C-alpha cells in the first residue's frame, strides 16, 4: 500500500477525473482509476503510474450498478490495499427544457449522479470501517446544485441532492473518523466544455464576463481542491460543499 494511501476515482478516463487521479498520484497515492470500462481507464492509470511512480489499477464498472462497483472496489483492495479516499466524480447531464425532458434521461441522471454517489460512498465507507481506515470521501457536485440553470432540471436536482447527502453522510460517518465533503465546480475548461464553445453552444465571452475572476477554471483547480480536502490540512472540515467557480456563485448580478 502507498504511504499516502489508496484512492479510487470514478469517471477517471478524461477531464476532471483524469486530472484528479493525476494530482493524487503526484502526492503518492496508489490510485484505482475507474471508468465504464477498464480499457477507458487504462490510459489514466498508465499515465499516473509512469509519471509519478505509484501503483495503479484500471477498473471498469457502471457506478449505478452496485454489484459492478462493489467488485471494482474489491479489486482495488486486493491489488493496492485498503481504500482511504473515495472520489465520486462520475456524472452525466441531459440538457432539455423541463416540459420536453425524456423521463428516461431524467432517470439516467438519477441513477448515475445520485445512486452512483450513494453506492460509491456507502461501499467505500463500509470498507473503511472494516479496515479501521480513517478515510475521506469527496463528491463532485456542481454550481448547478446551488443555483438553478435553465434546461437542466435533472442535473441541478441530482447535484443539489448530492450536496445535501454529503451533510448527512458526514454526520453519520464522523464517529468512524471518516470525513465527507463536496467540491462544486463552476465552468471548467475541459474537452467537453471546449467542444461546446467551439460548436457555438456556449458563448465563452459571455461566460467569462459573468465570472469575477475573468476566466474559465481548469481541471487542475478542481483536482487541487479535492486533494486538499483529502489531506490532513483539512482534517477538521466535513459536511461542506466548496464552490470552485471563480466567484460565479458570489456574484449576484446577472
C-alpha positions in Angstrom: 0.0 0.0 0.0 1.1 3.6 -0.7 2.4 5.5 2.3 0.0 8.3 1.4 -3.0 5.9 0.9 -5.2 4.3 -1.7 -7.6 6.4 -3.7 -10.4 5.5 -6.1 -11.5 8.0 -8.7 -14.7 7.3 -10.7 -15.1 8.8 -14.1 -11.3 8.7 -14.5 -11.0 8.3 -18.2 -10.7 12.0 -19.0 -11.4 15.5 -17.9 -11.8 16.2 -14.2 -11.5 12.5 -13.2 -8.1 12.2 -15.0 -6.8 15.4 -13.5 -7.9 14.3 -10.0 -6.2 10.9 -10.4 -3.0 12.6 -11.7 -3.0 15.0 -8.8 -3.5 12.3 -6.2 -0.8 10.1 -7.8 1.6 13.1 -7.7 1.1 13.2 -3.9 1.9 9.5 -3.5 -1.5 7.8 -3.6 -1.9 4.5 -5.2 -4.9 5.1 -7.5 -7.7 2.9 -8.7 -8.9 4.6 -11.9 -12.5 3.7 -12.7 -14.5 4.3 -15.9 -17.3 2.4 -17.6 -14.7 0.0 -19.0 -11.2 -0.9 -17.8 -10.0 0.0 -21.3 -11.3 3.5 -21.0 -9.5 4.0 -17.7 -6.2 2.3 -18.8 -4.7 5.5 -20.2 -5.1 7.4 -17.0 -3.8 4.6 -14.9 -0.8 4.1 -17.1 0.0 7.8 -17.1 -0.3 8.1 -13.3 2.0 5.1 -12.8 4.7 6.2 -15.3 4.7 9.9 -14.3 4.6 9.5 -10.6 6.0 6.0 -9.9 2.9 4.8 -8.0 0.8 1.7 -8.2 -2.4 2.0 -10.2 -5.2 -0.3 -11.4 -7.6 0.4 -14.3 -11.2 -0.6 -13.4 -14.4 -1.0 -15.4 -17.8 -0.5 -13.7 -21.0 1.4 -14.1 -21.4 3.4 -10.9 -25.1 2.9 -10.8 -24.6 -0.9 -10.8 -23.9 -1.7 -7.2 -22.6 -5.2 -7.9 -20.2 -4.0 -10.5 -18.9 -1.2 -8.3 -18.5 -3.5 -5.3 -16.4 -5.9 -7.4 -14.3 -3.0 -8.6 -13.6 -1.8 -5.1 -12.8 -5.3 -4.0 -10.2 -5.5 -6.8 -8.6 -2.2 -5.7 -8.1 -3.5 -2.2 -6.8 -6.8 -3.4 -4.3 -5.1 -5.7 -3.4 -1.9 -3.8 -4.6 -2.2 -0.2 -7.3 -0.7 2.0 -9.1 2.3 0.4 -8.5 5.6 2.3 -10.0 8.0 -0.2 -13.1 7.7 -2.5 -13.7 10.4 -5.1 -17.2 10.1 -6.7 -16.6 12.1 -9.9 -18.7 10.2 -12.5 -21.7 12.1 -13.7 -23.9 12.8 -16.7 -26.1 15.6 -18.0 -29.0 15.7 -20.4 -30.0 19.3 -21.4 -33.6 20.0 -22.4 -36.5 22.2 -21.3 -38.3 20.7 -18.4 -41.5 20.2 -20.4 -39.6 18.3 -23.1 -37.2 16.2 -21.0 -37.5 12.5 -21.6 -38.3 10.7 -18.4 -35.7 8.0 -19.3 -33.0 10.7 -19.5 -34.1 12.1 -16.1 -34.0 8.6 -14.6 -30.4 8.0 -16.0 -29.2 11.2 -14.3 -30.8 10.0 -11.0 -29.1 6.6 -11.5 -25.6 7.9 -12.3 -25.4 11.2 -10.5 -27.3 10.2 -7.3 -27.4 6.4 -6.9 -23.8 6.2 -8.2 -22.7 8.6 -5.4 -24.8 6.7 -2.8 -23.3 3.3 -3.9 -19.7 4.6 -4.1 -19.9 6.4 -0.8 -21.6 3.6 1.1 -19.4 0.8 -0.3 -16.2 2.7 0.3 -17.3 3.7 3.9 -18.2 0.1 4.7 -14.7 -0.9 3.6 -13.0 1.9 5.5 -14.9 0.9 8.7 -14.0 -2.7 8.3 -10.3 -1.9 7.9 -10.4 0.9 10.5 -9.2 3.4 8.0 -9.8 6.9 9.0 -10.6 7.9 5.4 -12.2 10.6 3.3 -14.9 10.7 0.7 -15.1 13.6 -1.8 -18.1 14.1 -4.1 -18.1 16.1 -7.3 -21.2 18.4 -7.1 -21.8 21.5 -9.2 -22.7 25.1 -9.0 -25.8 23.8 -10.8 -26.7 22.2 -7.5 -26.6 25.6 -5.8 -28.2 27.8 -8.4 -30.9 27.0 -10.9 -29.8 26.6 -14.5 -32.3 26.6 -17.4 -32.9 23.3 -19.2 -31.1 21.3 -16.5 -33.7 20.2 -14.1 -32.3 16.7 -13.7 -28.7 17.8 -13.4 -29.5 20.6 -11.0 -31.7 18.4 -8.9 -29.3 15.5 -8.6 -26.3 17.7 -7.8 -28.3 19.5 -5.2 -29.2 16.2 -3.6 -25.5 15.2 -3.6 -24.7 18.4 -1.6 -27.3 17.6 1.0 -26.4 13.9 1.1 -22.9 15.0 1.9 -24.0 16.7 5.1 -25.9 13.7 6.4 -23.1 11.2 5.4 -20.6 13.5 7.2 -22.7 13.4 10.4 -23.3 9.7 10.3 -19.7 8.7 9.5 -17.9 11.1 11.9 -18.0 8.5 14.6 -15.9 6.3 12.3 -13.4 9.2 11.7 -14.5 9.3 8.0 -14.9 12.8 6.5 -17.2 13.6 3.6 -17.1 16.8 1.5 -18.2 18.0 -1.9 -16.4 20.1 -4.5 -18.8 22.1 -6.7 -17.1 23.1 -9.9 -18.1 26.1 -11.9 -17.4 26.4 -15.7 -14.2 24.4 -16.2 -12.2 24.2 -19.4 -12.5 20.5 -20.1 -12.5 19.0 -23.5 -16.3 18.7 -23.2 -16.8 22.4 -22.4 -14.3 23.4 -25.1 -16.3 21.4 -27.7 -19.4 23.3 -26.6 -17.6 26.6 -27.0 -16.3 25.5 -30.4 -19.7 24.5 -31.8 -21.4 27.6 -30.5 -23.5 26.0 -27.8 -21.6 28.1 -25.1 -20.5 31.7 -25.6 -17.1 31.9 -24.0 -17.1 35.7 -23.8 -20.4 35.8 -22.1 -19.3 33.2 -19.6 -16.0 34.9 -18.7 -17.8 38.2 -18.5 -20.1 36.7 -15.8 -17.1 35.2 -13.8 -15.5 37.7 -11.4 -12.1 36.1 -11.9 -12.4 36.6 -15.6 -11.7 33.2 -17.0 -12.9 29.6 -17.0 -11.4 27.3 -14.4 -9.0 24.4 -15.2 -9.2 20.7 -14.2 -6.1 21.4 -12.0 -8.2 23.9 -9.9 -10.7 21.1 -9.1 -8.0 18.5 -8.6 -6.2 20.8 -6.1 -9.3 21.3 -4.0 -10.1 17.6 -4.0 -6.6 16.7 -2.8 -6.6 19.4 -0.2 -9.9 18.2 1.2 -8.5 14.7 1.5 -5.4 15.9 3.2 -4.6 16.3 6.9 -4.7 20.1 6.4 -8.5 19.8 6.1 -8.9 17.3 8.9 -11.5 19.5 10.7 -13.6 20.0 7.6 -16.5 17.7 7.0 -20.0 18.1 5.6 -19.1 21.0 3.4 -19.6 21.9 -0.2 -16.9 24.2 -1.6 -17.6 26.0 -4.9 -14.6 26.3 -7.1 -16.0 28.7 -9.6 -14.0 31.9 -9.9 -16.7 33.7 -7.9 -19.7 32.8 -10.0 -22.0 32.0 -7.0 -20.8 35.0 -5.1 -21.6 37.4 -7.9 -25.3 38.1 -7.6 -25.6 40.5 -10.6 -26.9 39.0 -13.9 
